């Protein structure tokens, strides 16, 4: 059957709440409305307003509440309604959620999942299209997952909720309506493992979240030029699966990293550094990056010029192959 990413996420939440009464879902408009993207649709109707409930418009309070509930034995799943709304919760996430296990010398675990719809591509207004993943990846003590397919949306969110460590779960909002022919529940590789979505021989294209589909489209378009692209879906940004990345570079000798976030200190910088450290002698060309620009996300009418697309990826493929 055809399942969208939003439906897969909803099913993952429903199944987790069915199996474990300690799982709570809360955030702005997640209860009665079912979330602005309907990811939490009918959860309140099925489980009651004690387990799926709306909160005030106060992200710091939402995460602070999640930390307190986790300390009392619950497994909270809280939602930041949009990526740009997560910043008021920054202090709670960085100073407390990420550090509690280390601060307590390993005696306290915080099994908190923070769901964050992120990225552009939906023509949203200011504060509703951001790519804050580098903030969370840089914060030691957090796992950071981002699915690129409906199957991974189900499997990786399920794993995040079961984790005893805090997970920032980044959901690519432009892919909420992406469909896959699959039956839920579905088993997927562990979130910490990157996955080769398409095998190739000429260039490795490394992407995650919203850019996985774009990378796959670029690989298909590249065939007309006689280029064979290998597409690697990173899936987990922290921890980062260096082994799968390096194995791909050993096969192709070239790498392009793709992400929506601005280029400077983006995930592409870390990926390029690891390739240089672990696969330097296999490289036939410098690691290149197709990213957003070093500016704030633009107005909706300029979004298509700002976000990396197939043409920008193919330009870098040509540059890499002719190096």
C-alpha positions as MATLAB code, in Angstrom:
seq = 'XXXXXXXXXXXXXXXXXXXXXXXXXXXXXXXXXXXXXXXXXXXXXXXXXXXXXXXXXXXXXXXXXXXXXXXXXXXXXXXXXXXXXXXXXXXXXXXXXXXXXXXXXXXXXXXXXXXXXXXXXXXXXXXXXXXXXXXXXXXXXXXXXXXXXXXXXXXXXXXXXXXXXXXXXXXXXXXXXXXXXXXXXXXXXXXXXXXXXXXXXXXXXXXXXXXXXXXXXXXXXXXXXXXXXXXXXXXXXXXXXXXXXXXXXXXXXXXXXXXXXXXXXXXXXXXXXXXXXXXXXXXXXXXXXXXXXXXXXXXXXXXXXXXXXXXXXXXXXXXXXXX';
ca = [
       0.000    0.000    0.000;
       1.080    3.609   -0.558;
       2.177    5.291    2.666;
       3.290    8.895    3.060;
       6.077    9.918    5.404;
       3.561   11.733    7.621;
       1.436    8.590    7.858;
       4.498    6.488    8.674;
       5.460    8.854   11.482;
       1.907    8.817   12.809;
       1.890    5.020   12.807;
       5.240    4.918   14.617;
       3.872    7.175   17.361;
       0.642    5.161   17.586;
       2.492    1.851   17.845;
       4.909    3.176   20.460;
       2.064    4.537   22.590;
       0.164    1.247   22.262;
       3.134   -0.797   23.451;
       4.357    1.436   26.267;
       2.094    3.564   28.446;
       5.104    5.644   29.474;
       5.266    7.183   25.977;
       3.692   10.655   26.004;
       3.242   12.983   23.024;
       2.887   16.725   23.490;
       3.552   20.078   21.878;
       1.763   22.957   20.210;
      -1.495   21.832   18.544;
      -0.522   18.150   18.545;
      -3.644   17.057   20.435;
      -7.065   18.077   19.221;
      -5.811   19.411   15.867;
      -3.428   16.513   15.232;
      -0.484   18.784   14.447;
      -0.111   21.341   11.667;
       1.133   18.538    9.383;
      -1.311   15.988   10.883;
       1.532   13.780   12.074;
      -0.205   13.336   15.454;
      -3.680   12.896   13.969;
      -6.113   10.907   16.206;
      -3.533   10.171   18.881;
      -5.479   12.158   21.451;
      -8.731   10.479   20.422;
      -7.145    7.022   20.763;
      -5.070    7.539   23.919;
      -6.723   10.434   25.744;
      -5.584   13.921   26.652;
      -3.330   12.689   29.468;
      -1.003   11.010   26.979;
      -1.335   13.300   23.960;
      -1.849   16.914   24.912;
      -1.407   20.486   23.764;
       1.034   22.844   25.437;
       1.400   26.613   25.693;
       3.418   28.356   22.977;
       6.625   28.057   24.986;
       9.282   25.767   23.524;
      11.606   26.124   26.496;
       8.767   24.979   28.727;
       7.961   22.068   26.391;
      11.490   20.673   26.544;
      11.822   21.459   30.259;
       8.624   19.507   30.872;
       9.970   16.613   28.799;
      13.151   16.532   30.887;
      11.148   16.465   34.113;
       8.865   13.706   32.845;
      11.858   11.635   31.752;
      13.372   11.976   35.220;
      10.142   10.494   36.581;
      10.290    7.480   34.284;
       8.267    8.558   31.249;
       9.423    8.478   27.610;
       8.333   11.885   26.289;
       8.038   12.669   22.588;
       7.722   16.427   22.224;
       7.291   18.448   19.067;
       8.810   21.748   18.055;
       6.075   22.854   15.646;
       8.578   24.323   13.183;
      12.364   24.309   12.976;
      12.684   28.027   13.696;
      10.642   27.607   16.867;
      13.250   25.316   18.421;
      15.637   28.142   19.284;
      13.821   29.271   22.472;
      14.429   25.718   23.775;
      18.149   25.873   22.975;
      19.286   26.386   26.560;
      17.204   23.497   27.894;
      18.465   21.168   25.160;
      22.152   22.108   25.333;
      22.592   22.776   29.045;
      20.365   20.070   30.514;
      19.005   17.467   28.095;
      22.370   16.759   26.481;
      24.411   16.879   29.681;
      22.312   15.149   32.341;
      23.722   11.666   31.735;
      27.312   12.904   31.956;
      26.538   15.247   34.849;
      25.136   12.350   36.888;
      28.132   10.101   36.109;
      25.895    7.828   34.060;
      23.234    7.262   36.691;
      20.489    9.290   34.983;
      19.132    8.656   31.492;
      16.798   11.010   29.615;
      14.847    9.043   26.975;
      13.449   12.170   25.311;
      12.652   12.417   21.604;
      12.350   15.936   20.181;
      10.576   15.965   16.825;
      11.507   18.937   14.635;
       9.982   19.482   11.162;
      12.814   21.190    9.278;
      14.022   22.503    5.956;
      12.521   24.450    3.094;
      10.636   23.636   -0.047;
       7.101   24.419    1.157;
       6.981   28.165    0.517;
       6.743   29.039    4.198;
       7.215   32.397    5.890;
      10.117   33.480    8.095;
      10.951   31.177   11.053;
       9.119   28.287    9.342;
      11.982   27.104    7.107;
      15.296   26.516    8.843;
      18.028   23.887    8.908;
      19.351   23.910   12.484;
      20.850   20.412   12.434;
      24.459   21.574   12.895;
      23.574   23.101   16.272;
      22.336   19.767   17.568;
      25.099   17.688   15.943;
      27.710   19.922   17.580;
      26.096   19.313   20.978;
      27.727   16.284   22.590;
      25.185   14.033   24.279;
      22.507   14.180   21.584;
      21.712   11.712   18.850;
      20.477   13.363   15.660;
      18.423   11.328   13.176;
      16.753   12.390    9.938;
      14.806   10.032    7.648;
      14.784   10.349    3.878;
      12.053    7.794    3.135;
       8.674    6.820    4.636;
      10.097    3.443    5.669;
      12.916    5.118    7.574;
      10.466    7.584    9.094;
       8.672    4.696   10.759;
      11.703    2.631   11.709;
      13.972    5.421   12.853;
      11.318    7.198   14.942;
      10.496    3.878   16.587;
      14.172    3.422   17.430;
      14.439    6.999   18.720;
      11.511    6.522   21.117;
      13.038    3.284   22.428;
      16.444    4.904   22.944;
      17.517    5.678   26.495;
      19.471    8.660   25.170;
      17.951   11.953   23.991;
      17.296   12.084   20.249;
      16.664   15.134   18.097;
      14.519   13.726   15.305;
      14.629   15.975   12.259;
      11.655   15.476    9.917;
      12.023   16.888    6.363;
       8.740   18.720    6.037;
       8.897   18.953    2.236;
       8.846   15.124    2.181;
       5.847   14.621    4.493;
       3.726   13.783    1.430;
       6.345   11.572   -0.222;
       4.886    8.086   -0.783;
       6.335    4.583   -0.694;
       4.791    1.227   -1.427;
       5.273   -0.517    1.890;
       3.490   -2.310    4.701;
       3.784   -0.994    8.234;
       5.323   -1.936   10.580;
       8.555   -2.234    8.635;
      12.079   -3.108    9.718;
      14.946   -0.861    8.621;
      18.699   -0.855    9.355;
      19.772    0.681   12.674;
      19.583    4.473   12.514;
      23.328    4.816   13.091;
      24.019    3.133    9.741;
      24.136    5.053    6.478;
      22.509    3.304    3.516;
      23.524    3.187   -0.140;
      20.272    4.066   -1.919;
      21.739    3.680   -5.383;
      25.003    2.067   -6.441;
      27.351    3.877   -8.812;
      30.949    3.987   -9.967;
      31.868    7.598  -10.807;
      30.888    9.916   -7.939;
      29.489    9.409   -4.427;
      26.646   11.799   -3.626;
      26.166   11.981    0.143;
      22.834   13.390    1.309;
      20.313   13.200    4.136;
      16.718   14.070    4.926;
      15.063   16.250    2.277;
      18.010   16.036   -0.111;
      17.970   12.246   -0.509;
      15.161   12.447   -3.066;
      16.963   15.290   -4.850;
      20.174   13.253   -4.972;
      18.277   10.286   -6.400;
      16.750   12.521   -9.076;
      20.217   13.842   -9.913;
      21.563   10.290  -10.239;
      18.779    9.441  -12.658;
      19.397   12.592  -14.702;
      23.135   11.897  -14.748;
      22.563    8.726  -16.733;
      21.819   10.858  -19.802;
      25.365   12.241  -19.522;
      26.864    8.800  -19.077;
      27.682    9.402  -15.405;
      27.133    6.783  -12.722;
      26.328    8.313   -9.318;
      26.256    6.422   -6.048;
      23.758    7.915   -3.587;
      24.447    7.469    0.127;
      21.726    8.382    2.640;
      23.506    9.385    5.861;
      20.340    8.911    8.008;
      22.117    9.602   11.323;
      24.038   12.856   11.620;
      25.271   12.052   15.114;
      26.684    9.456   15.264;
      27.935    9.676   11.684;
      28.607    6.394    9.884;
      32.150    7.047    8.691;
      32.707    3.456    7.541;
      29.913    3.485    4.949;
      31.021    6.895    3.688;
      34.624    5.769    3.296;
      33.631    2.507    1.604;
      31.687    4.503   -0.981;
      34.628    6.829   -1.643;
      36.900    3.833   -2.137;
      34.568    2.677   -4.923;
      34.189    6.013   -6.718;
      37.141    8.221   -5.770;
      34.946   11.332   -5.758;
      32.455   12.867   -3.343;
      29.744   15.532   -3.332;
      27.907   16.338   -0.110;
      24.398   17.784   -0.408;
      22.393   19.600    2.264;
      19.958   22.509    2.510;
      21.699   24.233    5.399;
      24.219   27.025    4.716;
      27.627   25.802    3.656;
      29.861   27.213    6.404;
      30.195   24.680    9.237;
      27.391   22.582    7.774;
      27.356   18.773    7.942;
      29.239   18.766    4.645;
      32.274   20.230    6.415;
      32.430   17.321    8.850;
      31.852   14.741    6.118;
      34.620   16.279    3.997;
      36.996   16.248    6.967;
      36.341   12.580    7.677;
      36.849   11.645    4.039;
      40.158   13.529    4.044;
      41.218   11.774    7.242;
      40.182    8.243    6.299;
      40.169    8.071    2.481;
      42.633   10.697    1.299;
      44.610    8.373   -0.980;
      41.424    7.162   -2.678;
      40.351   10.656   -3.758;
      40.635   11.643   -7.412;
      39.231   15.146   -6.810;
      38.441   17.490   -3.903;
      35.258   16.880   -1.908;
      32.625   19.317   -3.190;
      29.453   20.631   -1.527;
      26.021   21.499   -2.919;
      24.369   23.452   -0.128;
      22.255   26.422    0.773;
      23.966   29.794    0.732;
      25.476   31.566    3.732;
      22.407   33.735    4.199;
      19.178   33.331    6.136;
      16.507   31.277    4.381;
      15.027   33.527    1.676;
      11.423   34.597    1.058;
       9.270   31.859   -0.450;
       9.484   33.268   -4.000;
      13.286   32.943   -3.961;
      13.413   29.533   -2.328;
      13.906   27.596   -5.563;
      17.065   29.628   -6.302;
      18.463   29.129   -2.809;
      17.937   25.408   -2.261;
      20.282   22.875   -3.883;
      18.679   21.191   -6.890;
      19.471   18.608   -9.553;
      21.184   21.145  -11.809;
      23.506   22.354   -9.057;
      24.466   18.782   -8.175;
      25.159   17.888  -11.820;
      27.334   20.986  -12.232;
      29.482   19.751   -9.354;
      29.547   16.231  -10.780;
      30.979   17.607  -14.021;
      33.499   19.701  -12.109;
      34.588   16.668  -10.085;
      34.907   14.389  -13.102;
      36.973   16.939  -15.037;
      39.270   17.823  -12.163;
];
